[in-house]
Amino acid sequence: MLCHLVTGAEAILRDDFLGAYLQGSFALGDADEHSDVDFVVVTNGVLSNDQVDLLQSMHKRIYELDAHWAQHLEGSYIPEASLRHAEPGTKYPYLDNGATELEWDDHCNTAVVRWTIREHGVVLAGPDTKTLIDPVSEDQLRAEALKRVREYVEWAPDPTEAGPMSRWKQSYLVLTFCRLLHSIRTGTVVTKREAGEWALRSLDPEWAGLIQAALDDRPDPWKRVHQAANSKTAKRTLAFARYAELEATAPSVGQSTGHEPR
């Protein structure tokens, strides 16, 4: 499937193709059968509409391959000049997990993605990642994580199309907050599973049951999208969101407030 991605992108982009890389859990070494395949294709310039249309067709063909991972590609096509350092708000052609069509989105325009590619990216084709991306500092990762905490706190209570909070969103929120708090404390990036295990050791034990349940609820993420979370668990998750916001804004980075919001 990755050969189809790389050879297809090379054939379409020609001189505009610079490299292709895996990031996310496959790069961090913690992927399993439930992971999506996070990629970034680096280009020599901004893509034309014709190139994007051809890539759309390629991704539809890949999606139809008789392979599990073919339906779980997720990534962006990013110009080299834009990848080198953060460009807030800039959008790139982006393929969401489970989708067949590209959309313009800033999903991969983050410090986390740049850090992961630079420090751990798997080279499918192209030059070493450290030649493409400037170093991402701990302060950059912490600042972005704090911003994300506030965004996720705001998003957490929003209703979904199905009505109540889904099982997928519930466990996703818990582990995402764990991951963001880990970055704020350490200035590094780990997977959601590693962040959840860190949180069990490092956060208020009051939340251990909620965090462990989120870790245990990983299988069949697509199925859980269409299932409602237990109402008590959903309410508890919203309380954990408020706790995470307090932890993220504690006076001293690396120290827990030790208090659960009431």
N, C-alpha and C positions, 0 to 999 in steps of 0.2 A: 504494500500500500504506500509506503514512504517512497519507494522507487517511482511509483506512478506520480506522486506529488512532485518530486524533484525533477524527473525527466520531463514531465508535462509543463512545469513552470519554466524550465530552461528553454524548451521548444517555443513557448509562447513569447517569453520576454526577450530571448536572444541576448543582445548586448546589454540589455537592462537588468539581466539576472546577475546578482553578485554572490549570493549565498543562501543556504537554507539551514535552519537550526531548530533543534528541539529545546524547549524550555519547560517550565512547570514541573510536575512530579516525575516525569521521565528523566529530566535533567538532574533533579535533586535526588534521584535514586530511590524513590518511594512509591513508584507507580504499581498498580495492580490491575486486575481485570475490570475494575469499575472506574478506572481513570479515563479522562479524555486525553487526547494527544495534542499537546500545546506546541505550536510551531510558529516560527517567524521566517518569512522569506524577505531577504534584504535586496533592494533594487538600487539601480544607479540613478534613479530619478523618480519623479511622480508619474504614476501610470496613466496612460490615456484611457478614454472610455472604451475604445476597441480592445485594448489589452484586458481590461476588467471584464468585458463581455466574454472574451475567450477563456479567461480563468473561471468564470461562472460555469461555462460548459464543461470545463475540465473537472471541477468539483462535483458536478452532477454525475459525471461518469465514475468518479472515484466512489461516490456514495453508493452506487449500484454494484460495486464489487462484492463478491461473496466472501466478505471478511468482517469480523466484528468491529475492528478499529476503523474501518472505512466510514462508518456512521458517526464517529466520535473525534473527528479532526476539529481543532479550534486554533485559530491564529490569524495573523495579519501580514500584509505586504507593506513593508516600511522602507522608505528611501534611506540610503546610508547617511545622508546629512542629518536627517531627523532622528535616526537611531542613536547617534553619537551622544546626545544629551537630551534632557527632558524638554519637551515643547508643549506646555500646558494647553489643552483644548484642541490640539491638532488631531484630526481623524484620518484613518487609513482604511483601505479595503480590508474588511474583517469577516471571517467565517466563524459563526457561532457553533458550539457543539450541537450536533444533530441537524444542522442546516445544510442546504445545498446552494444557497445564494449568498454572495458577498454583500455586505452593507458598509457604509462609511461610519466608522465608530472609533472612539479613542480608548477602547478596551485595553489594548496592549501598550498604550502610551503612558507607562508608569515606571517609577524607579525600581519597583520590584521586578518587573519583566527585564529591564536593562541589567539589573544586578544579577539575576538568574542566568541570563544569556552570557554575560561577560565572565562570570565566575564558574559556571557549571554547564553552560550550553553544550549540547551534543552537536557536533559539526556533521551535517549530512552532505554539504557541499560548500566550498568557499573558504575564505581565509580564517585564521584564528580569531575568535570573538574579541579578544583583548585589543586587536588592532582596529575594531569597528566602534567600540563604545568607551567613553571616558569613564574613569573610576566613579562608582556611586558611593557616596559617603554614608556613614552611619546616621549622621544628622539628616540627610535627605530621606533615608528610609524611615526614620522616626517621624519626621514631619509629615510624610505621606500617610503613614499608618494612623497618626492622630486625626488627620483629615478624613480618612476612611472610616474610622470609628464613629465620628459624628455623622457621616453619611449613612452608615448602616443603622445607627440608632434611629435616625429619621425614617428609614425605609422599613425597619422591623415591624411596626404595627400596621403597615399598609395592607389592605385586603388584596387577595389574589383573585384571579378569574374564577377559581373554584369556591371562593367565599372565605372560609376560615384559613388560617395559616396551614400550609401543607407540611407533611412530614419532611419533605426534602428541605424546604426553607427553614424549618425549625432546627434541624441538625446542622444545616449549612451555616446559619447564623451563629450558633454556639461555637463551632470550630473556627469560623472566620474571626470572631472576637478573640478567641484564644491566640490565633495566628497574629493578629494585629497587636495584641498586648505583648506577645513575645518579641515582635520587632521593636516596639517602643522600649522594652526593657533591655534588649541585647544589641540592637542595631544590626541584626542579621535577618535572614529569611529561612524559614523551614516549611515543610509541608503541613497540611492541616492535621494529619495524624500525629506528627512529631510535636506540633504545637499543643494538641490536646493532651498528650502525655506530659509535656512540660507543665501545662496548666494544672494537671492533677497534683504535681509536686510543688507548684509555686504559688497558686492562687488560694484564696480562702477555701478551706475544706468544705464549707457550706455548699459549694457548687460542684463538688466531686461527682455526685450522682448524675447530675444533668450532663456534665462533660463526658462521663463514661458512657452514658446512654447514647450520646451523639456519636462517639467512637464506634459503639457496637451497631449503630443503625446505618452503617455505610453501604452494605450490599443493596443491589437493585435500585439505584438512584432514580432511574426513569419511572419505575413503578411508584415510588414515593411522591413524585411530583403530583400525582392524581389522588393522593390519599390525604385526608385531613389529619393534622396533628391532634393529639389528645389536648383538650382544652386547658387542663391544669399544666401540662408541659409547655404549651404555648404561652400561658401567663407567666410561668416561671422563666421562660426564655426572654420575655420582655423585661423582667426584673434583672436578669443577667446582663442585658444590654445596658441598663442604667448603671449597674455595677461596673461594667467594662468602661463606660464613659468616665466614671469617677476614678478608676484606676489609671486610665490613660492621661488624665489631667492632674494626677497627684503631684504635689510640689517637687518631689525628688524622683526622677526617673530611676526605676530599679527598685523602688520601695512600694510595698502594698499599703493601701489605706487601712486594710484589715476590717473594713466596715461594709455591711450589706445595706443597700438603700432600702428604706421602708416606704 
